[in-house]
Amino acid sequence: MKDLLELAKILPNYIILFCPGYLTIYMYYFFCGKKMKDTQWILAKAICLSYVYLNIVSGDMKIHIRKLEWCISRTLCLLVLGILIGIVASKIHDSDFYNKILETIKEDRSFGRSEFDVICDDKTRSMWLKVHLKEEQIIYEGSLRAEELNEETRKYIVLGGYRKYIQNSNGKIKYLENHEKQENRMLVIYYDEIQMIEKL
């Protein structure tokens, strides 16, 4: 029992060594729409970030408003700082300003991004795609509505308002389905069934 009490006393000190940094990484991935993999590298990064935060926030924070005084604990400050930095970092990553900086220094920002992040020009992510299947001579055309490209799950894309057709060697098209005017009509195509994707 004595050992448990001692553990309860020191546990918060160990948690604060990685929790604020972990919150930053989690919020960044969440607002960028990516799935985070819990690995040793994530833990190491979280500890490094937390160490920086611990040096920034050296003690409890006192706020004075007129005659009132509030004391905010260091732990709460660190947790809030971790959350806010994660959110701000994700917004900067998706901003036009960040893109312009990278273009200025001639950096390719395709690292760590999906193929759709690279070829998509607008924020709506409703680009029109032409998808060729492997097994059949069937082609789908539709607007990209969603994608799941995480390595740990089965990858897929979702097309909306799609058309399904066959194209023969002469280039003649035979439509099998046409839902172009039905924007809410969705189709899921799994990545392992796809031979090629073209942006139209």
C-alpha positions in Angstrom: 0.0 0.0 0.0 2.9 2.3 0.8 4.4 1.6 -2.6 1.1 2.6 -4.3 1.0 5.9 -2.4 4.6 6.7 -3.4 3.8 5.8 -7.0 0.7 8.0 -6.9 2.8 10.9 -5.7 5.5 10.7 -8.5 3.2 9.5 -11.4 2.0 13.1 -12.3 5.6 14.2 -12.6 6.3 11.4 -15.2 3.0 12.0 -17.0 3.8 15.7 -17.5 7.1 14.7 -19.2 5.3 13.4 -22.3 1.6 14.4 -22.1 1.7 18.0 -23.4 3.9 17.0 -26.3 1.7 14.0 -27.1 -1.3 16.4 -27.1 0.4 18.6 -29.6 1.2 15.7 -31.9 -2.3 14.3 -31.5 -4.1 17.6 -32.2 -1.8 18.3 -35.2 -2.7 14.9 -36.8 -6.4 15.3 -35.9 -6.8 18.7 -37.5 -4.7 17.7 -40.6 -7.1 14.7 -41.0 -4.4 12.1 -40.5 -4.3 9.0 -38.4 -1.5 8.9 -35.8 0.5 5.8 -35.3 1.6 5.2 -31.7 5.3 4.3 -32.0 8.5 4.8 -30.0 9.3 7.8 -32.3 6.0 9.5 -31.4 6.8 9.0 -27.7 10.3 10.4 -28.2 9.0 13.4 -30.0 6.4 13.9 -27.3 9.0 13.9 -24.6 11.2 16.4 -26.5 8.2 18.8 -27.0 7.2 18.4 -23.4 10.8 19.2 -22.3 10.6 22.5 -24.3 7.2 23.4 -22.8 8.5 22.7 -19.3 11.3 25.2 -19.9 8.8 27.8 -21.2 6.3 27.4 -18.4 8.5 27.5 -15.3 5.8 27.7 -12.7 2.1 28.4 -11.8 0.6 31.3 -13.7 -1.0 34.2 -12.0 -3.6 36.4 -13.8 -4.7 39.7 -12.4 -7.9 41.4 -13.6 -8.7 44.5 -11.7 -8.8 43.4 -8.0 -9.3 39.7 -8.8 -6.4 37.2 -9.0 -6.5 33.7 -10.4 -3.8 31.1 -10.0 -3.5 28.6 -12.8 -1.5 25.5 -12.2 1.6 24.7 -14.2 0.1 21.4 -15.3 -3.0 23.0 -16.7 -0.9 25.6 -18.5 1.3 22.9 -20.1 -1.8 20.9 -21.3 -3.5 24.0 -22.8 -0.2 25.0 -24.4 0.2 21.5 -26.0 -3.3 21.6 -27.4 -3.1 25.1 -28.8 0.3 24.6 -30.5 -1.0 21.4 -32.1 -4.0 23.2 -33.5 -2.0 26.3 -34.7 0.6 24.0 -36.3 -2.0 22.2 -38.3 -3.6 25.4 -39.5 -0.2 26.8 -40.6 0.5 23.5 -42.4 -2.7 23.9 -44.5 -2.3 27.6 -45.2 -1.5 29.3 -48.5 1.2 31.3 -46.6 3.0 28.1 -45.7 2.8 27.0 -49.4 4.3 30.3 -50.6 7.2 30.0 -48.1 8.0 26.5 -49.4 7.7 27.6 -53.0 10.1 30.5 -52.3 12.8 28.2 -50.8 12.1 25.7 -53.6 11.0 22.9 -51.3 8.7 20.1 -52.3 5.9 19.7 -49.8 4.7 16.4 -51.1 6.7 14.5 -48.4 4.2 12.9 -46.0 1.2 13.8 -48.0 -1.1 11.7 -50.1 -1.2 11.8 -53.9 -4.5 13.6 -53.7 -2.9 16.3 -51.4 -0.3 16.8 -54.1 -2.6 17.1 -57.2 -5.5 18.9 -55.5 -5.6 22.6 -56.2 -8.5 23.7 -54.1 -9.7 23.3 -50.6 -13.0 21.6 -51.5 -11.2 18.4 -52.6 -13.9 17.8 -55.3 -11.6 17.2 -58.2 -12.9 15.1 -61.1 -11.1 11.7 -61.4 -10.9 9.0 -64.1 -10.3 5.6 -62.4 -9.2 2.5 -64.5 -9.8 -0.9 -62.8 -7.3 -3.7 -63.0 -9.5 -6.8 -63.6 -12.1 -5.4 -65.9 -12.1 -2.9 -68.7 -14.4 -0.7 -66.7 -13.7 3.0 -66.1 -15.3 5.3 -63.5 -15.4 9.0 -63.6 -16.6 11.1 -60.7 -15.6 13.8 -58.2 -13.4 12.8 -55.3 -15.4 13.0 -52.1 -13.2 11.2 -49.6 -10.2 8.9 -49.4 -8.6 6.5 -46.8 -4.9 6.0 -47.5 -3.7 4.8 -44.1 -1.3 1.9 -44.5 -3.0 0.0 -41.5 -6.4 -0.2 -43.2 -7.7 -1.1 -46.6 -7.2 1.9 -48.8 -10.2 3.3 -50.8 -11.5 6.4 -52.5 -15.1 7.6 -52.7 -16.5 9.1 -55.9 -19.6 11.2 -56.1 -21.9 11.8 -59.1 -20.0 9.1 -61.0 -20.2 7.6 -64.5 -19.4 4.0 -65.3 -18.4 3.0 -68.8 -16.4 0.7 -71.1 -14.0 2.1 -73.7 -13.0 -0.1 -76.6 -9.7 0.0 -78.5 -11.1 2.5 -81.0 -11.9 4.9 -78.2 -15.6 4.4 -78.4 -17.4 4.7 -75.1 -20.3 2.6 -73.9 -22.0 4.0 -70.8 -23.2 1.4 -68.2 -24.3 3.9 -65.5 -24.6 7.6 -65.4 -25.2 9.3 -62.1 -23.6 12.6 -63.0 -26.6 14.7 -61.9 -27.0 12.7 -58.7 -24.4 14.4 -56.5 -25.4 12.3 -53.5 -24.8 9.0 -55.3 -21.5 7.7 -53.9 -19.2 4.8 -55.0 -16.4 3.2 -53.0 -13.5 1.9 -55.0 -10.7 0.0 -53.1 -7.1 0.8 -54.0 -6.2 -2.8 -54.7 -8.7 -2.9 -57.5 -7.3 0.3 -59.2 -4.8 0.2 -62.1 -4.6 3.9 -62.7 -6.1 7.2 -61.6 -6.2 10.3 -63.8 -7.1 13.8 -62.8 -9.5 15.4 -65.4 
